[in-house]
């Protein structure tokens, strides 16, 4: 009797830890979105410590229950390889990479490492470890349909709340042109004319909108929910699109249009299983019309029309500020003349970054060390020096060299392979969730060509959640 009671106590404790870990992960997602997206080092440390603590609880849970739910090895392997590369870059391996071992009269090992900034490279490694562990925890604790649905709705809720806050802030905060106004809006750094919603950079806000919008669109149109409930997701998309337009993020608007086109082109593939199930009860004439509607040419024509209508609507909502930013795009993309030494345009930054790639092609200049290393190839007056490449792919190639670039490609191919398998699922909810996550990930992948939104902790964590949603396999139960 005592043995049975003790075993029940152990199993009950394991179930309690299981619920506690999942609830804590959802709470962590919501909490990190509040303070500027958790950009400050001490907030990043809180995130890392919280994930490490939850991992310790997960280990205890596994010991109590006697079972381990671990998956996603295909995505974990390239991340683990990047983490090992970062630690190797930060170690004093040989002499002469970045100069002598004495700086300003102080002996240092920095000059003996591959990385231009070993401290920042180690910080990058610890943050990537935390993100990988967060993905493992989300994977292992989202096995039921109810939990997967909770995770999806939390991401959408965070996006909608940020969008509404951004619209309220834009409406209520005084114009930056008014003299003597410098205070923030609820948070001290949210000054007039700077950033959008709770983000200091408007483009970082756009990343969150793209991911939340992709999920909502996938569930509404992918057949994962009842038709009457799909209106809820359509309603959620209204503030997301409106706030993205009002933020005047050019990269965000471009990614939104590409998401719309990809949604139209992928729609037939995402609902292929549903069409196969319904085909037996459809007349031949109606079946022919459906086949015509799902053929490539009509879908492409509809995609072009949808993008044009959406572009007009977004520009209309964004108004003159968005039009002015779009008109300034050619100047931002052109190379600077000999008299312009600030070199702030993206083309100049990309050219300087490519100089780092050619100078350190094999192992790069150190993951996370871009801000220090770029000064060696950035030709400017020194008035402003970029801290990011404004292109995450190019920055990865510069920071990790060919080795890091191959690890990045490994991760992308593993993600695509696993997500394609889930798109073939016969479960409509599972297929729609994967479809929505893919749309969000594609928006981020497009925007990352011209920006660095994944450097922000909340965006990186939501990206991790979308990768889990897109690749979570058939273990998902219906309860």
N, C-alpha and C positions, 0 to 999 in steps of 0.2 A: 504494500500500500504506500509506504513511504517512498519506495523507489519510483512508483508511478507518479506520485505527486511531485517528486523532485524533477522527473523528466518533463512533466507538464510545465513546471516553473521555468525550466531552461528553454523549452520551445516558445512559451509565452514571452520570455525576455527577448528571444531572437525576433519574434514578430513585432514586438514593440520597437526594437532598434531599427527594423526594416522600415516601419512607418515613420520613425523619427528622422532617419536619414533622408528619405524622399521628401518629407515636408521641409526639412532644412535646406535641401537643394532648391526647392521652389522659392523659399524665403530668401535665400542668398541671391537668386536671380533678381527678385524684386528690390532687394536692398542695394545691390550694386548699381542699379539704374539711377538711383537718386543723386548721389554726390558727383555730378558732372560725368557720370558713367564710370566712376572709380579710376580716375587718371592719376591721382597723386600717389607717390610711392607708399605712403602709409596705408592707403586704401587697398593697394595691390597686395601689401603684406597681410592685411586682414583677410582678403580673399584666399591667399595661399594658405594661411594658417587654418582657416575654416575648412578648406578642402582636405588638408592633411589630417585634421581632427576627425572629420567625417570618414576618411579612409580608415583611421584607426578603429572607429566604431564598426565599420563594415567588416574589418578583420575579426573583431570580437563577435559580431553577428554570425559570421561564417563558422567560427569555432563552436558557437552554441548550437547552431542549427545543423552543422555537419554537412552543409551543401554550399557550393560556390556557383554563383551565376555570373560568368564572365564571358564576354563575346567581343566582337569587333576587332579581332586580332589583326585583320588586314589593314585597318586604319591605325592601330596602335604601333605596328612595326615601323613604319616610316617616321612617326613621331619620336619613337624611342631612338631611332638612328640620328635624328636631328639633335636630340638631347645629348647623346654621346658626343656628337660632333662639337656641340657648344662647349662641353666640358673639356674636350681635347684642345679646342682653340684657346681656352682661358688658362691652360697650364704652361709653365715655362719649359718649352721643349728644346729650343735651340737659340743661339745668339743671333742678333742682327736683323730681326724682322722689322722692328719699329725703332731701332736705334740702340744706344748704349743702355746699360743697366743703372745709370745714374741720371736723375731728372731734378734740376734745380738744387743740386747738391745733396739730394736724398737718394739713397740706394733703393732701387725698385726692381722687381722682376717683370714689370710690364713689357720692357723691351725684349724680353726673351720669349714671349708668347706669340702665337699666330694673331690673336685678337689685338686690335688697336686699343681696346678698353676691356681688359679681362674682367673687371668688376661688373660692367654692364652685360657682358656675355654670360657670366654666371647668373645674373638676375634674369636674363632671358631664359636660361635653362630651367631655373626654378619655376618661373611662370608657366613655361610649357609643360613641365611636370604636373603642375596644379591643374592646368586645362585638360591634360590627358587623363588624370585621375578623375576629374569631374565628369568627363565623358564615360569612363568606366562605371562610375557610380550611377549616372543616369541610365546607362544601358542595363545594369544589373537590377535597378529598382523601378524600371518602367515596363515590366513584363506583362502587365495586365492592360486591357483596353482602357479601363478607367484611369489608370495612371498615365498612360500615353496621352489620353485626352486631356488630363489635367496639365501635363507639361505643355501641350500645344496651346491650350487656352491661357496659360500663364504668359507665354511669349506674346500672344496676341494682345492680352490685357496690358502688358508692359508697354507695347507699342502704342496702343490706343491712349493710355494714360499720358505717355510722353507727348503724343500728338496734341491732345487736348490742353496739356500744360503749355505747350509751345504756342498754341493759338491764343490762349488766355494771356500769356506773357506778352505776346506781340500786340495784343489789343490794349492791355492795361499799363504796360511799361511806357514811361514818357519817351518822347522822341530824343534820340541822342543829340540832335542839333540844339536842344535847349541848354543854355549855358549853366554851368555849375552842377550838372547832374552826373554823378559818377557811381551812385550806390547800385548794388545789385538787386535783383528781383528774387526775394526770399533767400537765395544763396548769394554770398558776397561777390563771387566772380561773374555773376550773370548781369553784366553791365549793359546799358543800352547800346544797340547796334552790334553786339558781339554774340556770335553763336546763335543757337536756336534751342528752345525748350531748356532742358537742364544741361545741354552740351555747350562747351566753350567754342567748339568748331561746328558750324552748320553741316559740314559734310559728314561728320561723325554721327550726327543725328539722322542723316539720310540713310546711313547703313542700317540702323535699327528699323527704320520705316520699311525698307526694302525686304528685310527678313520677315517682319510681322505681316506685311502685305502679301508676301508669297504664300505663307501658311493659310491666311484667311481666304485667299483666292483659290488655293488648291482644295480646301474643304468645301467651299461653296459650289465650285464648278466640277469637282472631281467625283461627285456622287457619294461622298463619304458620310453625309448626313441627310436626314429627311428634307424634302423640298421646303416644307414650312420653316424648318430651322435654318435653312441656308440663307434666309433673309437676315438673320442675325449677323452672319459673317459679311454679307453685303453692306449692312449698316456699319460694321466695324471698319470696312475699307474706306468709307467716306472721309472720316477725320484723318486717316493715314495718308490718303492721296492729297487731301487739302493741305495738311501740314507740310508734306514733302514739297508741294508746289510753293507754299508761302515761305519755306526756308531759303528759297533761291539757290539751292545747291545744283550747280550745272551737272555735276557727275551723277547726283541723285535723280535728276529729271531724265538724263540719258539712260540710266539703268532702268528706270521705270518703263520707258518706252521699249527697251529691249526685252524686259520681262513680259510686257504685253504681247510682243511678237512671238516670243518663245512659248508663251502660254497657248496662243492660238495654234502654233505648229505642233506642239506636243499634246494638245487636248485629245485628239483622236487616239494617240498611242496610250495615254493614261486611262482611257475608258474603253479600251479594246476588249477587256474581259467582260465588261458589262454589256457591250453590244453583242458579244457572242452568246451570252445568256438570254438576251431578249430576241435574238434573231429568229428563233423557232416560232414565235407567235406573231410575226410581222408579215404582212402581205408582200407579194413579190414587188409590186409597184412602189410601196413605201420603203421596202428594203433597198430598191434601186436608188431612190432619192437619198437615203441615208448614206449609201456607198458613195454617191456623187458628192455629198456634203463633206465626207471624210477623206476625199481624194486630195492629193497635194495642191493642185492648182486652185480650187476654191478656197482651201484653207490659207494659202499664201495671199490670195486677193483679200480675204477677210482680215488677215493679219495687217496688211498694209492700210486698209481702211480704218481698222481699230487704232493703229498707231497714229494716223493722221488726226482722227477725232480726239484721241487722248492728248496729243501734243497741243492742239488748239485749246482744249480745256485747261491744261496745265498752265500754258502761257497766259490765258485769260485770268486764272486764279492768281498766278504769281504777279501779274501786273507789270508796271514799269520797272521796278527793281530787278525782276527776273529778266526782262527784255534787255536791260542795260548790262547785266552780267553776261548774258548770252552774246551780246554785241562785243563785249571785251574779250571773248574767247580767242579770236585770232591773235590779238596782241599777246595773250598769255602763252600761246603755243609757238610764237615765233622766236627765233634766236636773237639775242641782244646784239646791238651794234658795238663798234669799238669804243664809242663814247659812253655806253651804258655799262657800268661796271658792277651794278648791284646784282645782276644775274639771278633774278627772282623768278623768271619764267620757268615753266615746267620743262621746256625743251632744254634750257641751260642746265637745270638740275639733272635731267636724264643724261645729258652729255657728260657731266661731271661724274655721275654714277657709273656710266659705262667706262670711264677712265679707271675707276677702281676695279671694275671687272677685268679689264685687260692687264692691269698691273698685278692683280692677285687672282689669277684664273682658277686655280685648283681648289684651295681651301678658303678663299675669301679673306675678308678683313675682320671677321668675327661677328657672329650673330648678336645683334644688339649694340654693336660698336660703330654703327654708321655715322652717328653725330660727331664722333671724334675723327674718324678716318676721312670724311668727305673734304675736310679742309685742305688735304694734300692735293686734291685734283679740282677743287672748285675755284674757278678763276673769277674773282670779284673784288670789290673794294674792301671786303671784310665787314662792311656795315651790317649785312645780314648773311648768315651761313645756314643752309638748310639742315634740319635735324632728321628729316625723313626724305626718301627719294620720291614721294608722291607716285609711286608705282611699286606695289608690294612684290611683284614678280622680279622686277629689276633689282630691288633692294635685297631680295633673297639670294639672287645670283651674285650680287656684290658682297654680301655678308657671308655666304656659305660657299661661294665658288661653284664650280661644276658639281662638286660633291653634294652641296646643299640643294642645288637646282634639281639634281636627279632624285634626291629624297622627296622634294616637293612634288615632282611629277609622279613618283611612286604613290604618294598620298592621293593625288587627284585621280589616278587610274583606279586605285583601290576603292575610292568613294564612288566613282562612276559604275564600276563593276557590281558592287553591292547594291547600289540604288536601282540599277536596271533590273536586278533580280526581284526587288520588292515591288517594282511597277507591274510585274506579272502576277502579283498576288490575286487570288480570287476573292479576298475580303475587300469590299468596297471602301471601308474606313481605312484599312491599312494602305490601300493603293492611293486614296486621296491624300492621306497624310504624307506619304512619300512624295507625291506629286507637288504638294504645297511646299515641302521642305526643299525640293529641287529648285523650284521657282525662286525661293528666298536665297538659296546658295548661288544660283546663277546671277541674281542681282548683285550680290556681293562680289562675285568673281569679275563681273563687268566693271563695277565701280572701282575695284582695286587696281585697275589699269591706270587710274589717274589720281588715286588717293591712298590713304593709309588708315582707314577706319578700323581695321582689325587690330591695331595697336591699342585700342581702347578696351579695357577689361570687360565691360558689359557686352560690347559687340563680339569680342572673342568668345565669351561664354555662351551667348545666344547662337553664334555660329556653331559652337560645339554641340549645343542642343539640337540644332537643325541637322547636323551630320548624324546624330544618334537617331533622330526621327526618320531620316531618309534611309538608314541602313539597318534598323532594328528588324531582326528576322522573324520567322514564323513562330517563335516562342510566345508571341503576344497572344494572350488569352482573350476570350470574348467577355469575360466578367470584369 
